[in-house]
Amino acid sequence: MIGSGIFFALWGFGWILGILGLVAIVWVIYDVLVNQKRMPDVEKVVWIIVALFLGIIGAIIYYVIVKSSHKYEEPREESP
């Protein structure tokens, strides 16, 4: 009885991690294709492959290396 409860809890946790991984992959791909205008195409392909193979870990690496430096983003114009 107790073992089945733990099984379902772990199963639910696995689903949550899977959905979070999918969201992380979609976020990286969207950000690379839409926001990183000055990033070379080869590097875009590399980051998309990293996101697809590493999931959440790849998204964290992408955020630390690319997003935190704002290296490839075009500066936003401020409204008056």
N, C-alpha and C positions, 0 to 999 in steps of 0.2 A: 504494500500500500504506500509506504513512504517512498520507496524507490521509484515508483511511477510518478510521484509528484516532482521529484528531483529531475527525472527524465524530461518531463514536460517543461519545467523551468529552464533547463539547459536548451531544450529545443526552441523555446520562445526567445531566449537570449541569442541563440544562433540566428534566428530570423531577424532580430533587431540589428545585429552586427552586419548581416547580409544587406539589409536595406541601407544602413549607414555607409557601407562600402560602395554600393551602387550610387548613392547620392554624391559621395566623394569623387567617384570617377566622372560622373556627369559634370560636376562643378569644375574639375580640372580641365576637362575637354572644352567646356563652354568658355572658361576664362582664357585658355590658350588661344582659341579661335576668334573670340570677340574682343577681348580687352588688350591682349599683348600684340599690338599693331607692329611694333618695331622688332619683334623676335624673328630671327631667321627661320625659314620654313623647315630646315632640317632639325632645328632645336624644338620646334613645335611637334614634329613627328616623334622625337625622342620623349618629350614629356607626355604625349598621349600614350605611348607604349608603356612608359613607367606607370602611368595611372592605371592602365588596363591590367598590368601584371601584379602591381603591388597594392592596389586598392587604397585603403585608408592610410597605410604607411607612405605610399607614393604621394598622396594628397598632402600629408604633413611635410614631406621632403620638399614638394613643390612650393608650399606656402613659406617655408623657412628660407629657401634659396631664392625664389623668384618674387613672390608677392611682398615679402618684407622689405626688399630692396627697391621696389618700384622701378627696376632697371629698364624694362621694356614698355611700360605704360606711357601713353602720351599725357602730358600735363592737362588737367582739366581747367577750362576757362571759368573764372568766377563771374557770376551775374552781378550787375551793378545794383 
